[in-house]
């Protein structure tokens, strides 16, 4: 079962994350500060959970804002579960019941379901049970009574009225559940590397509750090249030069600045580039160019945004995306095609140190050295440079120079 939750209690998050029957997709401590992250993050989950450990007024307000403004197109939980204290006076949320009822009515108007669960006190096992159940946890056990009649007669004792309560539990035995978890793990390991046929029509696959990262990457999607790097390393400059190179070679491509810093259009003049940069409403206006830039006004945290714009220059054109270090993994997990990570790096100690500290080692990367002078690096210096870079960044597979743009053909042609 997939869940996302809003809570400042990190111990609860750790407790739920270690349970084999739950997959914690996203966590938020403050929806006011993390509003942009929330509306751009995929929350197609079974349960979106709110816990009344702290005042939920601001979180309810931000959820209401997102839903009523239409900014929640990635927010599609099967139900919202709100866990609160049985005694309203103990709730840290002022006028809690009035607010919860008003929030529930707003959700109904927008075809979303909410379940209010009360417990005293709010304990981790009770929260876990509330997530798994389809109705309120308290007072909903299935109960069966066995009836007996016992009567004292001259011939002896016979049965008379008496009731003994039996509880029926649908929970699996511990050893049975562990066996199923182990079986699932063995099945997953057994199918690694096997091509799985995915139906073309989305309606045929809509009931498969499978993570994007668990499926083989299909080859009929545009190729994604993630361009990342430390601050002021030259990420935007690299994207502009790449598009210029593609245009001169008669190839279509799309560059997207997802950082929200709006550098793409500002730096065009410094690189003598003139390709159109779309932003805001211009995304939906026709443009006759084989290479196009897209500038976002706010940071984008997942690759789902690309699905709505990938056809601007053709469905098979490669997409070059400028992404901050912290969001590279989420782009890789949410893009259903082949992706390559390019790390733009200026060869000096501070940039090497910052890159090695901020870049995750979970995925292979290709390094692009930005020499700033645009001069070719001598071969003997290049070998020394390669050794130094790989000592700092251990998941490097290839290194190229930004002064020689022919590396683009190798990247796009590689497997």
KOLKOL-47983 format. One record per residue (C-alpha): x, y, z; residue in one letter; residue number from 0. Coordinates in Angstrom, 2 decimals. Each point is the difference from the previous one (the first is absolute). Layout:
N
xx;yy;zz;type;seq
X;Y;Z;A;NUM
...
END
This chain:
415
xx;yy;zz;type;seq
0.00;0.00;0.00;X;0
1.34;3.43;-0.99;X;1
-0.36;2.93;2.39;X;2
1.07;3.65;0.28;X;3
-0.27;1.87;3.28;X;4
0.19;3.40;1.68;X;5
1.65;-0.07;3.43;X;6
2.92;1.47;1.91;X;7
0.45;-3.25;1.92;X;8
3.05;-1.63;-1.63;X;9
-0.30;-3.05;2.29;X;10
-3.43;-0.75;-1.50;X;11
1.41;0.32;-3.52;X;12
2.81;-2.45;0.85;X;13
-2.50;-2.40;1.61;X;14
-2.25;-0.05;-3.07;X;15
2.92;-0.12;-2.48;X;16
1.38;-3.22;1.51;X;17
-3.31;-1.87;-0.31;X;18
0.15;-2.44;-2.97;X;19
-3.67;0.51;-0.88;X;20
0.35;3.78;-0.43;X;21
1.86;2.12;-2.53;X;22
0.51;3.57;1.22;X;23
0.10;2.05;-3.22;X;24
0.22;3.61;1.27;X;25
0.23;1.70;3.40;X;26
-0.68;3.64;0.84;X;27
0.64;1.81;3.28;X;28
-1.52;3.36;-0.99;X;29
-2.28;0.38;-3.03;X;30
0.39;3.79;0.13;X;31
3.77;-0.11;-0.47;X;32
-0.16;-3.06;-2.30;X;33
-3.03;1.04;-2.06;X;34
1.81;0.15;-3.37;X;35
1.60;-3.37;0.67;X;36
-3.39;-1.50;0.92;X;37
-1.91;1.13;-3.10;X;38
2.80;-1.18;-2.31;X;39
0.51;-3.39;1.67;X;40
-1.81;-3.18;-0.97;X;41
-2.52;-0.96;2.71;X;42
-1.95;-2.73;-1.78;X;43
-0.15;-2.03;3.21;X;44
-2.45;-2.17;1.92;X;45
0.01;2.25;3.08;X;46
1.01;3.64;0.56;X;47
0.44;0.19;3.77;X;48
-0.27;2.96;2.38;X;49
0.75;-0.49;3.72;X;50
-1.33;2.32;2.68;X;51
3.32;0.12;1.87;X;52
0.30;3.71;-0.85;X;53
-2.37;2.77;-1.12;X;54
-1.34;-1.11;-3.42;X;55
-1.71;3.33;-0.83;X;56
2.72;1.16;-2.43;X;57
0.27;-3.42;-1.69;X;58
-3.76;-0.17;-0.55;X;59
0.09;3.55;-1.39;X;60
2.77;-0.83;-2.49;X;61
-1.75;-3.21;-1.11;X;62
-3.21;1.99;-0.50;X;63
1.90;2.63;-1.99;X;64
1.58;-2.62;-2.28;X;65
-3.24;-1.88;-0.64;X;66
-2.16;3.08;-0.61;X;67
2.62;1.67;-2.24;X;68
0.34;-3.06;-2.22;X;69
3.72;-0.34;0.84;X;70
-0.39;-3.55;1.32;X;71
0.09;-1.97;-3.24;X;72
2.61;-2.37;1.48;X;73
-1.98;-0.33;3.27;X;74
-2.19;-3.09;-0.46;X;75
-0.21;-2.01;3.26;X;76
-2.69;-2.66;0.33;X;77
-0.85;1.56;3.34;X;78
1.25;2.60;2.46;X;79
0.29;-1.37;3.54;X;80
0.06;2.48;2.88;X;81
0.91;-1.43;3.41;X;82
-1.01;2.10;3.01;X;83
-0.52;-0.37;3.74;X;84
-3.31;-1.42;1.23;X;85
-0.33;2.96;2.36;X;86
-0.18;3.19;-2.17;X;87
1.29;2.19;2.86;X;88
3.35;-1.88;-0.16;X;89
0.50;0.84;-3.67;X;90
2.73;2.59;-0.74;X;91
-2.23;1.20;-2.87;X;92
-2.39;2.68;1.24;X;93
-3.68;-0.70;-0.76;X;94
1.24;-3.25;-1.47;X;95
-3.34;-1.73;-0.65;X;96
-1.46;3.05;-1.79;X;97
3.09;0.25;-2.20;X;98
0.03;-3.73;-0.77;X;99
-3.66;-0.01;-0.96;X;100
0.43;3.06;-2.23;X;101
3.04;-1.61;-1.63;X;102
-1.95;-3.23;-0.56;X;103
-2.84;1.88;-1.71;X;104
2.48;1.78;-2.29;X;105
1.51;-3.36;-0.96;X;106
-3.43;-1.42;-0.83;X;107
-0.65;2.92;-2.34;X;108
3.21;-0.94;-1.83;X;109
-0.68;-3.78;-0.06;X;110
2.64;-0.84;2.61;X;111
-0.63;-2.24;3.02;X;112
1.06;0.65;3.60;X;113
-0.10;-2.36;2.97;X;114
0.22;1.44;3.53;X;115
1.53;-2.44;2.51;X;116
-0.06;0.77;3.74;X;117
2.10;-1.73;2.65;X;118
1.21;0.61;3.53;X;119
2.91;0.30;0.18;X;120
1.41;0.31;-3.55;X;121
2.53;-2.86;-0.12;X;122
2.07;-1.29;-2.90;X;123
-1.63;-3.50;-0.19;X;124
-3.44;1.62;0.00;X;125
1.04;2.33;-2.85;X;126
1.26;-3.00;-1.96;X;127
-3.30;-1.84;0.50;X;128
-1.95;3.11;-1.00;X;129
1.90;0.14;-3.29;X;130
-0.79;-3.62;-0.86;X;131
-3.71;0.03;0.87;X;132
-2.81;1.16;-2.29;X;133
-2.08;1.42;2.86;X;134
0.61;1.59;3.40;X;135
2.12;-2.23;2.18;X;136
-1.95;0.26;3.22;X;137
-3.22;-1.96;0.55;X;138
0.15;-1.80;-3.32;X;139
1.28;-3.49;0.88;X;140
-1.97;-2.91;-1.40;X;141
-1.54;-1.73;3.03;X;142
-1.83;-3.32;0.45;X;143
-1.67;-1.21;3.17;X;144
-0.25;-3.67;1.01;X;145
-3.21;-0.54;2.03;X;146
-0.52;-2.57;2.74;X;147
-3.03;-0.86;2.24;X;148
0.59;-1.41;3.45;X;149
-2.90;-1.02;2.31;X;150
-0.12;-1.62;3.44;X;151
-2.59;-2.81;-0.07;X;152
-0.85;-2.90;2.33;X;153
1.86;-2.22;-2.43;X;154
3.16;2.11;0.16;X;155
1.59;3.09;-1.64;X;156
-0.95;0.88;-3.55;X;157
1.24;2.93;-2.10;X;158
-1.31;3.49;0.79;X;159
0.45;3.35;-1.78;X;160
3.62;1.12;-0.32;X;161
1.96;1.82;-2.68;X;162
3.67;-0.38;-0.86;X;163
1.48;2.50;-2.45;X;164
2.19;-1.25;-2.85;X;165
1.96;2.46;-2.13;X;166
0.62;-0.72;-3.65;X;167
3.32;1.37;-1.28;X;168
0.90;0.21;-3.68;X;169
3.68;0.64;0.74;X;170
2.49;-2.46;-1.44;X;171
2.18;-1.97;2.36;X;172
3.48;1.44;0.35;X;173
1.74;-2.97;-1.61;X;174
-2.50;0.03;-2.91;X;175
0.56;3.69;-0.70;X;176
3.80;-0.35;0.19;X;177
-0.22;-2.87;-2.46;X;178
-1.98;2.13;-2.45;X;179
2.49;2.86;0.31;X;180
2.87;-2.40;-0.68;X;181
-1.85;-1.48;-2.98;X;182
-0.57;3.48;-1.45;X;183
3.70;0.78;0.40;X;184
1.06;-3.21;-1.76;X;185
-2.46;0.65;-2.84;X;186
1.36;3.52;-0.51;X;187
3.59;-1.27;-0.11;X;188
-0.98;-2.73;-2.45;X;189
-1.46;2.38;-2.58;X;190
2.86;2.51;-0.02;X;191
1.19;0.50;-3.57;X;192
-3.13;-1.59;-1.48;X;193
-1.98;2.12;-2.46;X;194
-3.53;0.55;1.27;X;195
-2.61;0.83;-2.63;X;196
-1.94;3.09;1.06;X;197
-3.40;0.59;-1.70;X;198
-0.07;3.10;-2.20;X;199
-3.43;1.06;1.23;X;200
0.20;1.48;3.46;X;201
-3.40;-1.42;0.98;X;202
1.39;-3.55;-0.27;X;203
2.70;0.70;2.59;X;204
-1.76;2.38;2.38;X;205
-0.52;-2.62;2.72;X;206
3.66;-1.00;0.20;X;207
1.37;1.56;3.18;X;208
3.64;0.00;-1.13;X;209
2.63;2.69;0.57;X;210
1.44;1.63;-3.13;X;211
3.52;-0.90;1.12;X;212
-0.94;-3.72;0.17;X;213
-0.79;-0.27;-3.73;X;214
2.51;-0.32;-2.87;X;215
0.59;3.30;-1.77;X;216
-1.86;0.04;-3.35;X;217
2.01;1.12;-3.03;X;218
-2.80;1.80;-1.86;X;219
0.10;3.06;2.25;X;220
2.15;3.07;-0.63;X;221
3.46;-0.21;1.48;X;222
0.57;2.03;3.16;X;223
3.36;1.61;0.71;X;224
0.11;1.42;3.53;X;225
2.48;2.89;0.27;X;226
1.03;0.68;3.58;X;227
2.93;1.48;1.89;X;228
1.08;2.26;2.85;X;229
-1.06;3.65;0.16;X;230
1.51;2.13;-2.80;X;231
1.60;-3.04;-1.64;X;232
-1.47;0.88;-3.41;X;233
-3.09;-2.24;-0.24;X;234
-2.11;2.53;-1.92;X;235
2.91;0.91;-2.28;X;236
0.47;-3.70;-0.80;X;237
-3.71;-0.36;-0.91;X;238
0.16;3.02;-2.32;X;239
3.14;-1.25;-1.75;X;240
-1.51;-3.46;-0.40;X;241
-3.12;1.44;-1.68;X;242
2.17;2.15;-2.30;X;243
1.94;-3.13;-0.95;X;244
-3.21;-1.94;-0.67;X;245
-1.44;2.82;-2.11;X;246
3.16;0.31;-2.13;X;247
-0.11;-3.75;-0.65;X;248
-3.66;0.08;-1.04;X;249
-1.31;-1.92;3.03;X;250
-3.00;0.73;2.19;X;251
0.33;0.34;3.75;X;252
-1.59;1.59;3.05;X;253
1.74;1.63;2.98;X;254
-1.91;0.58;3.24;X;255
1.24;2.02;2.98;X;256
-1.86;-1.57;2.95;X;257
1.84;1.98;2.71;X;258
-2.34;3.01;-0.22;X;259
2.97;2.42;0.01;X;260
-0.84;1.25;-3.54;X;261
3.61;-0.05;-1.23;X;262
-0.72;-1.62;-3.35;X;263
-1.35;3.07;-1.77;X;264
2.39;2.39;1.76;X;265
3.12;-1.81;-1.23;X;266
-1.04;-0.41;-3.65;X;267
1.70;3.23;-1.07;X;268
3.31;-0.91;1.63;X;269
0.15;-3.18;-2.10;X;270
-1.20;1.60;-3.27;X;271
-3.09;-2.22;0.03;X;272
-3.38;1.00;-1.36;X;273
-2.25;-3.04;0.35;X;274
-3.44;0.70;1.55;X;275
-0.48;-0.42;3.76;X;276
-3.59;-0.84;0.98;X;277
-1.46;0.85;3.39;X;278
-3.44;0.41;1.53;X;279
-2.79;0.14;-2.58;X;280
2.45;-0.05;-2.92;X;281
0.44;-3.74;0.63;X;282
-3.27;-0.52;-1.85;X;283
0.71;2.31;-2.95;X;284
1.33;-1.45;-3.29;X;285
3.75;0.48;-0.56;X;286
1.80;-0.95;-3.18;X;287
3.47;-0.95;1.19;X;288
1.82;-3.31;0.25;X;289
1.61;0.91;3.35;X;290
-1.94;1.67;2.82;X;291
0.68;0.99;3.59;X;292
-2.57;-0.12;2.79;X;293
0.32;2.22;3.08;X;294
-2.00;-0.87;3.13;X;295
-0.93;2.72;2.48;X;296
0.15;-2.35;2.99;X;297
2.19;-3.04;0.78;X;298
-1.18;-3.33;-1.44;X;299
0.72;-3.07;2.14;X;300
-0.96;-2.97;-2.21;X;301
0.07;-0.96;-3.69;X;302
-3.81;-0.17;-0.22;X;303
-0.03;3.61;-1.22;X;304
1.90;-1.08;-3.13;X;305
-2.83;-2.25;-1.16;X;306
-2.17;3.03;-0.80;X;307
2.67;1.81;-2.05;X;308
2.08;-2.77;-1.60;X;309
-1.81;0.32;-3.35;X;310
0.87;3.68;-0.50;X;311
2.86;-0.86;-2.37;X;312
-0.95;-3.61;-0.75;X;313
-0.73;-3.05;2.13;X;314
3.43;-1.60;-0.60;X;315
2.19;3.12;0.42;X;316
2.43;-0.22;2.95;X;317
-0.77;2.15;3.02;X;318
2.83;1.76;1.86;X;319
-1.13;0.96;3.51;X;320
1.86;2.23;2.45;X;321
-0.60;-1.53;3.45;X;322
1.37;0.79;3.47;X;323
1.96;-2.75;1.77;X;324
-2.79;-0.69;2.52;X;325
-2.56;-0.85;-2.72;X;326
2.06;-2.20;-2.34;X;327
-1.13;-3.27;1.62;X;328
-3.72;0.92;-0.18;X;329
0.37;0.86;-3.72;X;330
1.66;-3.37;-0.66;X;331
-2.74;-1.87;1.90;X;332
-2.92;1.78;-1.66;X;333
1.21;0.11;-3.62;X;334
-1.24;-3.12;-1.92;X;335
2.85;-0.14;-2.51;X;336
3.77;-0.04;-0.36;X;337
1.75;2.73;2.00;X;338
3.61;1.19;0.21;X;339
1.46;2.23;2.71;X;340
2.53;2.67;-1.07;X;341
1.89;1.77;2.78;X;342
1.44;3.37;-1.08;X;343
3.19;0.62;1.96;X;344
2.50;2.84;0.12;X;345
3.40;-1.49;0.77;X;346
0.90;1.65;3.28;X;347
0.05;-1.27;3.59;X;348
-3.13;1.75;1.34;X;349
-2.19;-1.27;-2.86;X;350
1.45;-3.53;0.31;X;351
-0.63;-0.01;3.75;X;352
-3.57;1.33;-0.26;X;353
-0.85;-2.46;-2.79;X;354
1.37;-2.99;1.91;X;355
-2.02;1.00;3.10;X;356
-3.31;0.69;-1.73;X;357
-0.09;-2.55;-2.83;X;358
-1.52;-3.39;0.88;X;359
1.94;-3.16;-0.90;X;360
-3.09;-2.09;-0.85;X;361
0.16;0.55;-3.77;X;362
2.77;0.25;-2.65;X;363
0.93;3.47;-1.25;X;364
1.95;1.53;-2.87;X;365
2.11;3.07;0.84;X;366
0.28;3.05;-2.28;X;367
3.03;2.15;0.81;X;368
-0.73;3.70;-0.43;X;369
3.39;1.69;-0.51;X;370
-1.57;3.48;-0.47;X;371
2.76;0.89;-2.49;X;372
-1.47;-2.30;-2.69;X;373
3.54;-1.17;-0.78;X;374
0.76;-3.67;-0.49;X;375
1.63;-1.71;2.98;X;376
3.41;-1.60;-0.83;X;377
-0.07;-3.79;0.01;X;378
2.52;-0.45;2.83;X;379
-1.94;2.45;2.21;X;380
-3.25;-1.78;-0.86;X;381
1.20;-3.35;1.39;X;382
1.06;1.64;3.28;X;383
-3.29;1.86;0.17;X;384
-1.96;-3.21;-0.57;X;385
1.76;-1.73;2.90;X;386
-0.69;2.91;2.35;X;387
-3.70;0.25;-0.95;X;388
-0.57;-3.74;0.45;X;389
1.62;0.13;3.43;X;390
-2.59;2.60;1.03;X;391
-3.00;-1.46;-1.88;X;392
-0.01;-3.82;0.00;X;393
-2.96;-0.65;-2.32;X;394
1.50;1.69;-3.11;X;395
-0.17;-2.11;-3.18;X;396
1.27;2.54;-2.58;X;397
1.53;3.47;-0.14;X;398
-0.31;2.59;-2.76;X;399
0.98;3.62;-0.62;X;400
-2.62;2.68;-0.59;X;401
2.32;1.52;-2.64;X;402
-0.56;-3.04;-2.24;X;403
-3.73;-0.46;-0.55;X;404
0.41;-3.27;-1.91;X;405
-0.59;-1.83;3.29;X;406
-3.75;0.60;-0.57;X;407
-0.05;-2.46;-2.90;X;408
1.70;-2.63;2.18;X;409
-2.46;0.53;2.86;X;410
-3.07;-0.16;-2.22;X;411
1.31;-2.98;-1.92;X;412
1.04;-2.01;3.03;X;413
-1.97;-2.84;1.52;X;414
END
